[in-house]
Amino acid sequence: MEGTGDRQLPRPRVVRPEEGASFWQPVPANGWAEVRIAHSLDPAVTRFATGIQVIAPGCFIREHVHPAQDEILFFYRGRGEAWIDGERHELVPGTTVHVPPGHRHKFVATGPEPLEMMWVMIPGGPDGLDAFFACIGRRRVPGEPAPPPFPRPADVARIEAETVFAPLSSER
């Protein structure tokens, strides 16, 4: 295509349920994440990454911050809470959340069913959320039973620093 130089253009993709790269997640989230479109699946995809995450009942994605990424989340099943910069927001099916760079956020599954969401991380790239899930999780085969809860890797701080996370400052 004219004007692209040496840059490879991403191909259009259609990803059906259970066709992404899927990983069981450690405590405190438990559940699993499936990367649907990302640099790790197609190196030409650099501007965003997207997938789904399922948080087990009573579990949560711990508070974190992304230094340079916008995160958009669409919650489509289950109930929960979003904590953004210390403020609580109820999550029900159909809720959309946008977290700009630099804002602390945490998601909690409060209902009896898993909390399920689609996420989009902008920008994406080789050290994105897809790389984080692969490093901290365990490969998931669709249909297999969930493993017993397992801990985060001992070097999770290094993994976070090398992907899309910034240290939490005590100033906020």
N, C-alpha and C positions, 0 to 999 in steps of 0.2 A: 504494500500500500504506500502511496506517495507520501513523503513527509515524515516517515517513521524512522529514517536512518537505519541503524542496526537493531533497533528495539523490536523485539518480537511482540506481536499483538496477542492478547488472550483470545482463546476460542470461546464461542458461546458454549455454555454448559447447561445441562438439565440433570439435576441430581435428585433421584427419588429416595424415599425413606430407606434408611439403613445402607445407603451407597457411599456415604462419606467415610472418612477415617475416624474411627470411634474409640474412645478411651474411657475406662472406668476411672472415676476421680477419687482421690484420697479424702480422709476426714479434713475439715469438717463438712464438706459439701456432700461427700458420697455421691451416689447417682453416677451420671456419665455425661460426656460431651461428645458431639459428633461434628467434625469440621466438614463443611460442605463445599465451600469454594475458598481457596487460599493459595498463597505462594507455594506452600509445601506440596500442593496437589497439581499446580500448574505454575511454573516459574515466571510466566508472563503476567500473572496476577500480582500486582504490587500496590494498588491503590486502596484495597480493602481486603477484609477476610470476613467470612460469615459461617455460621453453623447454628447448632442447637445445644442447649444444655438442660439437663434434668437434675434437679436438686431433690434428694430424698426427703420425705416428711420429717420435720423436726430438725433438719440440717440447714447449713447456710454456706454461702460464699463469703469468706472473711473480708473484713474491710480492707480496701486497697485503693490505689490511685494510679492512673495512667498519665505519664508526663506530657505526652504529645499526641495522644489518640482520642478521638471522639468515639464514644461507645453508644450504640443505639440498640435497645432491647425491646422485644415485643413478647409479652407474656400471654400465652394462649391456653394454658391449662393449669389448674391448681390455684392456690391462694398463698399470699405471702406479704412480706414487707420489704420495701426498699428504704434503706437508710442512706441519705445523701447529705454530706456535710452535717451529720448529726440530726437531720430532720427526717421523721418517719412518714412514709407514703404507703398506703394500702395498695396491694397488687391483686387484681382480679383478672380473669380472662378478658383479653382485649386491651389491656393497659400497655402503653408505649412509654419508654423512659429514654431520655437522652442525657448522657453524662459527658460534658465537655472535658477537655484535658485539665488536670490539676484538682479535680473534685474527688473527695473521699466518698466511697460508696460500698455498700454491703447489701446482700440479698438473702432473705430468710424464708424458708418454706414453713408456713404456719399451719397449713391445713392437713387433713388426713391423707391427702394424695400428694404425689410429687408436684413440685412447681416446675413448669416447663416453659422455656423461652427460646426465641430465636435471637441471636446476637449478630451485630455487624460492628467491626472494628475498622476505623478509618484513621490513618492509613494502615494498610496491611504490610506485608513484606516478609523477608526471610526469618526475622526474629519476632514474629507476632504471637498472637494468642494461640494459634494452631501449634506453634513450636512449644509453647508453655504446656498445653494439654498433653502433648506427646511425652515431654520430659517428666512431668509429675505423675502421669497416669499409667495405667496398664492397658494394653491393647484389649479391646472389647470385640467379641464376635456376636453379632446380632442374634438374639434368641437365647443366649446362654444365661444362666442364673447369675445374679450379682455376687461378687466375692464378698467375704467378710470385710468389714471396714479395715482399711490399711492406712498407715501413717504417710504423711507427706515426706518426700525425700529429705535426708539430713542437710543437703546442700540447696534447699529451696530458695534461700535468700540469693544465692548466686544465679540460680535459674531465673528468678524474677528480674534481677538486675540485667540479665542478658536478653530479656524479652521485652514486654510492654508494661512493666511495672516500675514505679518509683518508690523509694522508701517513704513511709508515712512520717511526716514531720509532726512534732508535738505542738506546733504553732496553731494548728486549726482546731 
